[in-house]
Amino acid sequence: MSDKPQRIAVLMGGLSPEREVSLRSGKAAMEALAAAGYDVSEVVVDTERFPLPAEIDMAFLALHGTYGEDGQVQTYLSEKGIPFTGANAEVSRITIDKEKTKEKFRQHGVPTPKGQLVKAFEEITVPLPVFIKPNSQGSSVGSRSASTRAELAEAMTDALKFDSEVMVEQLIHGKELTVSVLGDQVLPIVEIHPLVGFYDYKNKYTKGCTEYFCPGRLSPEATALVQKHALAAHRSVGEAVYSRVDFLLEDDTHPYCLEINTIPGMTATSLLPKAAAAVGITFPQLCRRIVELSWAVRQKERAA
């Protein structure tokens, strides 16, 4: 492995319902990496055993969801001896799985909503109201709340279209927050305020549907508490390299950690770039930092 990566392939597209978002993330990352001085090539992933350019030093992963954040592409690249950005396969297999992630949170004292993993409507014992989400999907695909048995049945049917297992959580009302962690640096909190409903796929990726406040409109005490739990959550799953940790803040005092995103979005509306910009980190600088942090971790893993 050379001292520093220079030739970088940006992997985008992929096989999940988040393909279109991934393509947008990848294009944005390519521009930023080129501006940061790297020799950049594009790889649109359409199959699990995809071809790669012959001369590359590193793969920059902009693949969201299945075959992106679940460890599969990381395993494939490791087999080929190609370093990549972000979490390794082992960490990715934990963070894509909401039940496994919750278990890590509980072990490390990170508050998280009570939840139950089920395969069928009849198994649910969590009292209404609840929030339903496929166990291994991102971008709020197939996710919604339910206040009645009829809504619950409908939500389960929808979620099971995306996964064979579904996480049923107690419904928490509060501010939607996200905290990005870059190595050991906790970035400012982004408060997410959808104009209608919750932060679902449409509100995430449609300009004008959501207001963002960075830093979030929180007391100094709440800010410190949420950031502390974000770093603990980031570290709880292993070496994530960088991540975005999602929270709900109840009554402006009680944070509940929902999940960790190990390949957060990098589009024009994405939250990691917003948080970085709030502390003066430009998009090209952010992408360079991700490359450098990941390179150091891959070298450490190789030496182990």
C-alpha positions as CSV (number, residue, x, y, z in Angstrom):
1,M,0.0,0.0,0.0
2,S,1.5,3.4,-1.0
3,D,1.9,6.2,1.5
4,K,-1.1,8.2,0.2
5,P,-4.0,7.5,-2.1
6,Q,-4.2,9.6,-5.3
7,R,-6.3,7.6,-7.7
8,I,-9.8,7.2,-6.4
9,A,-12.8,5.4,-7.8
10,V,-16.1,6.6,-6.6
11,L,-18.6,3.8,-6.3
12,M,-22.3,4.8,-6.8
13,G,-25.7,3.5,-7.9
14,G,-26.0,0.0,-6.4
15,L,-28.8,-2.4,-5.9
16,S,-30.9,-0.9,-3.2
17,P,-34.1,1.3,-3.3
18,E,-31.7,4.2,-2.6
19,R,-30.0,3.9,-5.9
20,E,-31.0,7.4,-7.2
21,V,-29.8,9.1,-4.0
22,S,-26.5,7.1,-4.3
23,L,-26.0,8.4,-7.8
24,R,-26.5,12.0,-6.7
25,S,-24.1,11.4,-3.7
26,G,-21.5,9.9,-6.0
27,K,-21.6,12.7,-8.6
28,A,-21.2,15.3,-5.8
29,A,-18.4,13.4,-4.2
30,M,-16.6,13.1,-7.5
31,E,-16.7,16.8,-8.0
32,A,-15.4,17.5,-4.5
33,L,-12.6,14.9,-4.7
34,A,-11.5,16.4,-8.0
35,A,-11.5,19.8,-6.4
36,A,-9.4,18.4,-3.6
37,G,-6.8,17.3,-6.1
38,Y,-7.4,13.6,-6.5
39,D,-7.5,11.7,-9.8
40,V,-11.1,10.5,-9.8
41,S,-12.9,7.9,-11.8
42,E,-16.6,6.9,-11.8
43,V,-17.9,3.3,-11.1
44,V,-21.7,2.8,-11.4
45,V,-22.5,-0.4,-9.6
46,D,-25.1,-2.5,-11.3
47,T,-24.1,-6.0,-10.1
48,E,-22.5,-7.5,-7.1
49,R,-19.3,-8.6,-8.9
50,F,-18.7,-5.3,-10.7
51,P,-15.5,-4.5,-12.6
52,L,-13.1,-1.8,-11.3
53,P,-10.5,0.4,-13.0
54,A,-7.1,-1.3,-13.2
55,E,-5.1,1.5,-11.6
56,I,-6.8,2.8,-8.4
57,D,-5.5,3.3,-4.9
58,M,-8.8,3.5,-3.1
59,A,-12.6,3.2,-3.5
60,F,-14.8,6.0,-2.2
61,L,-18.1,4.5,-1.2
62,A,-21.2,6.5,-2.1
63,L,-23.5,3.4,-2.0
64,H,-26.4,3.6,0.4
65,G,-28.5,0.7,1.9
66,T,-28.2,-2.9,0.7
67,Y,-24.8,-3.7,-1.0
68,G,-23.4,-0.4,0.3
69,E,-23.8,-0.1,4.1
70,D,-24.3,-3.8,4.8
71,G,-20.8,-5.2,4.5
72,Q,-21.2,-6.9,1.1
73,V,-19.3,-4.4,-1.0
74,Q,-16.7,-4.0,1.8
75,T,-16.1,-7.8,1.7
76,Y,-15.8,-7.8,-2.1
77,L,-13.2,-4.9,-2.1
78,S,-11.3,-6.6,0.7
79,E,-11.0,-9.8,-1.3
80,K,-9.6,-7.7,-4.2
81,G,-7.1,-5.9,-1.9
82,I,-8.6,-2.5,-2.6
83,P,-8.8,-0.1,0.4
84,F,-12.2,1.8,0.8
85,T,-13.7,4.6,2.7
86,G,-15.8,4.2,5.9
87,A,-16.6,1.3,8.1
88,N,-15.3,-2.2,7.4
89,A,-17.5,-5.2,6.6
90,E,-17.9,-6.3,10.3
91,V,-19.0,-2.9,11.5
92,S,-21.3,-2.4,8.5
93,R,-23.1,-5.7,9.2
94,I,-23.9,-4.3,12.7
95,T,-25.0,-0.8,11.7
96,I,-27.3,-1.9,8.8
97,D,-29.2,-4.1,11.3
98,K,-31.3,-2.0,13.6
99,E,-31.7,-4.7,16.2
100,K,-27.9,-5.4,16.3
101,T,-27.3,-1.6,16.5
102,K,-29.8,-1.3,19.4
103,E,-28.0,-4.0,21.3
104,K,-24.7,-2.2,20.9
105,F,-26.4,1.0,22.2
106,R,-27.8,-0.8,25.2
107,Q,-24.4,-2.3,26.0
108,H,-22.7,1.1,25.9
109,G,-25.3,3.1,27.8
110,V,-26.7,5.0,24.8
111,P,-30.4,5.7,25.3
112,T,-32.6,4.2,22.5
113,P,-36.4,3.6,22.1
114,K,-37.7,0.3,23.3
115,G,-38.1,-1.9,20.3
116,Q,-39.1,-5.4,19.1
117,L,-37.9,-7.3,16.0
118,V,-40.8,-9.1,14.4
119,K,-41.6,-11.1,11.2
120,A,-45.4,-10.9,11.4
121,F,-48.2,-8.6,12.6
122,E,-49.3,-11.2,15.2
123,E,-45.9,-11.1,17.0
124,I,-46.1,-7.4,18.0
125,T,-46.4,-6.7,21.7
126,V,-45.1,-3.1,21.8
127,P,-48.1,-0.9,22.9
128,L,-49.5,1.7,20.5
129,P,-48.5,4.2,19.2
130,V,-45.5,2.8,17.5
131,F,-43.0,3.5,14.7
132,I,-42.4,0.8,12.1
133,K,-39.3,0.4,10.0
134,P,-37.7,-2.4,8.0
135,N,-34.8,-3.8,10.0
136,S,-32.1,-3.4,7.3
137,Q,-33.0,-0.4,5.1
138,G,-32.1,3.3,5.1
139,S,-33.5,6.6,4.0
140,S,-36.7,5.9,5.9
141,V,-37.8,3.5,3.2
142,G,-40.9,1.6,4.2
143,S,-41.1,3.5,7.6
144,R,-44.1,5.1,9.2
145,S,-46.0,5.5,12.5
146,A,-49.1,3.7,13.6
147,S,-51.7,4.8,16.2
148,T,-54.4,2.1,15.6
149,R,-54.4,-1.6,14.9
150,A,-55.6,-0.9,11.3
151,E,-52.7,1.5,10.8
152,L,-50.3,-1.0,12.3
153,A,-51.4,-3.8,10.0
154,E,-51.0,-1.5,7.0
155,A,-47.6,-0.3,8.1
156,M,-46.4,-3.9,8.7
157,T,-47.6,-4.9,5.2
158,D,-45.7,-2.0,3.7
159,A,-42.5,-2.6,5.7
160,L,-42.4,-6.3,4.8
161,K,-42.1,-5.4,1.1
162,F,-38.6,-4.2,1.9
163,D,-37.4,-6.7,4.5
164,S,-38.3,-10.0,6.1
165,E,-37.8,-8.5,9.6
166,V,-39.4,-5.3,10.9
167,M,-38.4,-3.2,13.9
168,V,-41.4,-2.0,15.9
169,E,-40.4,0.9,18.3
170,Q,-42.2,2.9,20.9
171,L,-43.2,6.2,19.3
172,I,-41.1,9.1,20.6
173,H,-42.3,12.6,20.0
174,G,-39.6,15.2,19.9
175,K,-37.1,17.2,17.9
176,E,-35.5,15.3,15.0
177,L,-31.7,15.7,15.3
178,T,-28.7,14.3,13.6
179,V,-25.0,14.4,14.6
180,S,-22.1,13.7,12.3
181,V,-18.9,12.3,13.7
182,L,-15.6,12.5,11.7
183,G,-13.0,10.4,13.3
184,D,-13.1,11.6,16.9
185,Q,-14.6,15.0,16.0
186,V,-18.2,15.6,16.8
187,L,-19.7,18.1,14.4
188,P,-22.5,20.6,15.3
189,I,-26.0,19.2,15.7
190,V,-28.4,19.6,12.8
191,E,-32.0,20.0,13.8
192,I,-34.4,18.7,11.2
193,H,-37.8,20.3,10.9
194,P,-40.1,18.7,8.2
195,L,-42.8,21.1,7.2
196,V,-45.3,18.2,6.9
197,G,-45.1,14.8,8.7
198,F,-41.8,13.2,9.7
199,Y,-38.4,13.1,8.0
200,D,-39.4,10.5,5.4
201,Y,-37.9,9.8,2.0
202,K,-39.7,12.6,0.3
203,N,-38.8,15.2,3.0
204,K,-35.2,14.0,3.0
205,Y,-34.6,14.4,-0.8
206,T,-37.0,17.1,-2.0
207,K,-35.7,20.6,-1.7
208,G,-38.1,22.9,0.2
209,C,-39.9,20.2,2.2
210,T,-37.7,20.5,5.3
211,E,-36.1,23.3,7.3
212,Y,-32.7,22.7,8.9
213,F,-31.1,24.5,11.8
214,C,-27.3,24.1,12.3
215,P,-26.4,24.3,15.1
216,G,-29.7,23.0,16.4
217,R,-32.0,25.2,18.6
218,L,-31.0,23.5,21.9
219,S,-29.8,24.5,25.3
220,P,-26.1,24.2,25.9
221,E,-26.9,21.3,28.3
222,A,-29.0,19.4,25.7
223,T,-26.4,20.1,23.0
224,A,-23.6,18.6,25.2
225,L,-25.7,15.6,26.1
226,V,-26.7,14.7,22.6
227,Q,-23.2,15.1,21.3
228,K,-21.8,12.9,24.1
229,H,-24.3,10.2,23.2
230,A,-23.5,10.6,19.5
231,L,-19.8,9.9,20.1
232,A,-20.6,7.0,22.4
233,A,-23.0,5.5,19.7
234,H,-20.3,6.0,17.0
235,R,-17.8,4.2,19.1
236,S,-20.1,1.5,20.3
237,V,-20.2,-0.4,16.9
238,G,-16.5,-0.5,16.4
239,E,-14.3,1.6,14.1
240,A,-16.9,3.4,12.0
241,V,-14.4,6.0,10.7
242,Y,-17.2,8.5,10.1
243,S,-20.9,8.4,10.6
244,R,-24.2,10.3,11.0
245,V,-26.1,9.4,14.2
246,D,-29.9,10.1,14.3
247,F,-31.8,11.2,17.5
248,L,-35.2,12.2,18.7
249,L,-35.1,14.7,21.6
250,E,-38.1,14.4,23.9
251,D,-39.1,17.5,25.9
252,D,-35.8,19.1,25.0
253,T,-34.1,17.0,27.7
254,H,-34.3,13.3,26.9
255,P,-32.4,12.1,23.7
256,Y,-33.1,8.8,22.1
257,C,-30.6,7.4,19.6
258,L,-32.3,5.8,16.6
259,E,-29.5,4.5,14.3
260,I,-26.1,5.1,12.8
261,N,-25.5,5.8,9.1
262,T,-22.1,4.7,8.0
263,I,-22.3,6.0,4.5
264,P,-24.4,9.2,5.0
265,G,-25.8,11.0,2.0
266,M,-23.5,13.5,0.2
267,T,-26.0,15.3,-2.0
268,A,-26.9,19.0,-2.1
269,T,-29.5,18.5,0.7
270,S,-27.4,16.1,2.8
271,L,-26.7,16.7,6.5
272,L,-23.1,15.7,6.9
273,P,-21.9,18.4,4.5
274,K,-24.2,21.0,6.3
275,A,-22.7,20.1,9.7
276,A,-19.1,20.3,8.3
277,A,-19.8,23.6,6.7
278,A,-20.9,25.0,10.0
279,V,-17.4,24.6,11.4
280,G,-15.7,25.9,8.2
281,I,-15.0,22.5,6.5
282,T,-15.7,22.8,2.8
283,F,-17.1,19.9,0.8
284,P,-13.7,19.1,-0.9
285,Q,-12.0,19.3,2.6
286,L,-14.7,16.9,4.0
287,C,-14.1,14.4,1.3
288,R,-10.4,14.6,1.7
289,R,-10.8,14.1,5.4
290,I,-12.9,11.0,4.8
291,V,-10.2,9.6,2.5
292,E,-7.4,10.3,4.9
293,L,-9.2,8.9,8.0
294,S,-10.2,5.8,6.1
295,W,-6.8,5.2,4.6
296,A,-5.3,5.3,8.1
297,V,-7.8,2.8,9.4
298,R,-7.3,0.4,6.5
299,Q,-3.5,0.5,7.1
300,K,-4.1,-0.2,10.8
301,E,-6.4,-3.1,9.9
302,R,-3.8,-4.5,7.4
303,A,-1.0,-4.4,10.0
304,A,-3.2,-6.2,12.7
